[in-house]
């Protein structure tokens, strides 16, 4: 019997087919809509259905109705108490602590992420991990992209990196979705309207990869996956240890995806603090 | 030179798998350059600029896997392509086979294997306790590999296990050998008459290998998890393990290994051992000797001494002779140290010890307690000070790279050498480094090909130091046996070929290091 642990607030009705499957995740699609059936190690998200059944191989079909979903013809009813709210709410927080927490986040990312993540944008020494000609070219693209982003040439920046890199959601797309999350966050935090910029970047970034598009759309609309929401909460309201723990949890997703999205997020936040002054003496972006 | 492209339509991989595939391809010696990425137009454009885009892959779609590589000839291309297809096939087969035998719960696992009497649990800490309880309720002994289980849960599990006369090895139990079967990180050792109870994973590996390499063998090796011997848990399973070995007809000698237990636990151990007729040897690293001096336990300071003493009891040798031989070896170590120290320059003063085994980090610190110069560690013991920044060495530095800070998002350093290899190069570049001390732990669970990781780094160290006109000794202990899949003697020979001073044990390696540092002073 399948036990429902949580379901996302943007899971749409429909008859879904398997797009791809991994050990802890089955990606289903119906038209342009995606639903991810995951286990608790992946956690909640706007399009996630989290179940406790470890045997994902058996799951072949998914149909979602108003009040229940069918997984392999087994009906599981949506329990409102298990609905995951992907929206970020910001209440009072200490701005100086927030800034110092960003430093902790940056440090945790650099020290804990995989060799081939985009953290080389914060720590130039990590570039040496990129050895093949493909990887060296990839580094060059990202360096050009951040120059473009820093000088507000967003479309040019997106062009440099969209679809570029490793994995089913390439590193460049992860970076862009992190950047969009940052803009949405700043929109809420500073009450500055970034909606035009967000729409502009999203339009430039979306492409033929339906899977990546689903993540970009979530980022554009400010729908956050649980692990990312946790890291933002810890930056706003907690301290070093919780940031470290949440960073480690976040970057354990994929080899580089969590870290790459975090780099995009941090870049987006810091760029707005230090507009026009993003290259420090030691070759770090900020 | 030729470029080959392989297109795998609809074969998407998460980035972990993709990186692994890319790494394996790049490690093939005859591959000059390579990439393994999804077929997005942008990735194709990078392949184009890198000279890796071929007609075979130029029509790849976003959901297709592109593999491209450069090599010298058509024949090489065929060999590499075959290798790549084998990687992909193996990867797919392992997913399939694991899926076929992958039960979804403890209950369904028991149904698949009705005779099972032990469950190995390795899931996220917050779920591990509940899974362990389910296993105990199903009358299974538990090896709880997971960490981050609360101490309250650990106590609850262990008390429940006691009622059912079952074992809970762990949480955070990395190694055990039960009825000759190595579990998790463990070595292939001789079977014999020495039973081990250990609250220290690497400690258990070291003593079991030293015993096996000396010609003796292990009856059972029970891990308890490090926290078992602390005050809160009260040594529940450590004591249970001693009782079990005392009653085991195949065990003649009992060897206890632990970082310092709480005084209350030591007292309980001493009381329990009073009732046991078999010889009991104890290695309680860095523990106060006052309580133990009057006990029936034969206490030794180092893992090596403990292992050799237990082996002497098992082989009915004169134990004093064995210990005397170990002490005499110190003269040899001092001679080596004298020669090594003369090769160092004035600036070279400090030890840099980079361990993958946490117990080795503790054991080495024991040798450096009395050093007048400051000694630092990320996991300090006794007088050793805490490093301000664990990523940056300070004076004498002794690091446990298996500690949480170094392992997030990465496998344990016994498997993934990348953090350590970077740190070795950083220490080699430091003109104050006098000795680099390392451990290499072999066996199941560890890196299957450590030489591929470590030898290039050792060559790089030589390059760095000779360009700076310095000599830098690298000292290493290798924990393992020739029956391990990696074969200890093969690893030792390769290290010695790179002029590494390979020692039989971590204790010997630490002593040699200490003598060199002392000679320098």
Contacts between the chains, C-beta under 8 A, distances in Angstrom:
chain1	res1	chain2	res2	distance
A	20	B	12	5.0
A	20	B	63	7.8
A	22	B	14	5.4
A	23	B	95	7.4
A	40	B	124	7.7
A	40	B	127	7.1
A	41	B	124	6.1
A	53	B	104	5.5
A	54	B	102	7.0
A	54	B	103	7.8
A	54	B	104	4.2
A	54	B	105	7.2
A	55	B	99	7.7
A	55	B	102	6.1
A	55	B	103	7.4
A	55	B	104	4.0
A	57	B	99	4.1
A	57	B	100	8.0
A	57	B	102	7.2
A	111	B	391	6.6
A	111	B	405	7.4
A	112	B	408	4.5
A	112	B	409	5.2
A	113	B	409	6.2
A	114	B	19	7.5
A	114	B	409	6.1
A	114	B	410	7.5
A	115	B	418	6.4
A	116	B	19	6.5
A	131	B	26	7.6
A	132	B	26	6.5
A	132	B	33	5.4
A	132	B	34	5.9
A	132	B	35	6.0
A	132	B	50	7.6
A	133	B	33	5.2
A	133	B	35	7.9
A	133	B	50	3.8
A	133	B	51	6.9
A	133	B	52	6.9
A	134	B	33	7.8
A	134	B	34	7.8
A	134	B	35	3.7
A	134	B	37	7.1
A	134	B	46	5.8
A	134	B	47	6.4
A	134	B	50	5.0
A	134	B	52	6.4
A	135	B	35	7.7
A	136	B	50	7.8
A	137	B	46	4.8
A	137	B	49	5.4
A	137	B	50	5.3
A	138	B	46	6.1
A	141	B	46	7.0
A	161	B	42	7.5
A	162	B	42	6.0
A	163	B	40	3.4
A	163	B	41	6.2
A	163	B	42	3.6
A	163	B	43	6.4
A	163	B	62	7.3
A	164	B	40	7.2
A	164	B	42	4.5
A	164	B	43	6.2
A	164	B	46	6.4
A	165	B	37	7.2
A	165	B	43	7.4
A	166	B	15	4.8
A	166	B	18	5.3
A	166	B	19	6.2
A	166	B	22	7.5
A	166	B	37	6.0
A	166	B	38	8.0
A	167	B	13	7.6
A	167	B	14	6.2
A	167	B	15	3.0
A	167	B	18	5.7
A	167	B	38	7.0
A	168	B	12	5.1
A	168	B	13	7.2
A	168	B	14	6.1
A	168	B	15	7.3
A	168	B	38	6.4
A	170	B	37	7.6
A	170	B	38	6.5
A	170	B	40	5.9
A	170	B	42	7.4
A	170	B	43	6.8
A	172	B	42	6.9
A	207	B	40	7.6
A	207	B	41	7.8
A	207	B	62	7.5
A	208	B	61	7.8
A	208	B	62	5.5
A	209	B	40	6.5
A	209	B	62	4.1
A	209	B	63	7.4
A	211	B	63	7.8
A	212	B	62	7.8
A	247	B	408	8.0
A	248	B	408	3.8
A	248	B	409	6.4
A	251	B	408	7.4
A	251	B	409	4.9
A	252	B	408	7.4
A	252	B	409	5.5
A	254	B	14	5.6
A	254	B	15	4.5
A	254	B	16	6.2
A	255	B	14	7.6
A	255	B	15	4.3
A	255	B	16	4.2
A	255	B	18	7.7
A	255	B	19	4.7
A	256	B	15	5.3
A	256	B	19	7.5
A	257	B	15	5.8
A	259	B	409	7.7
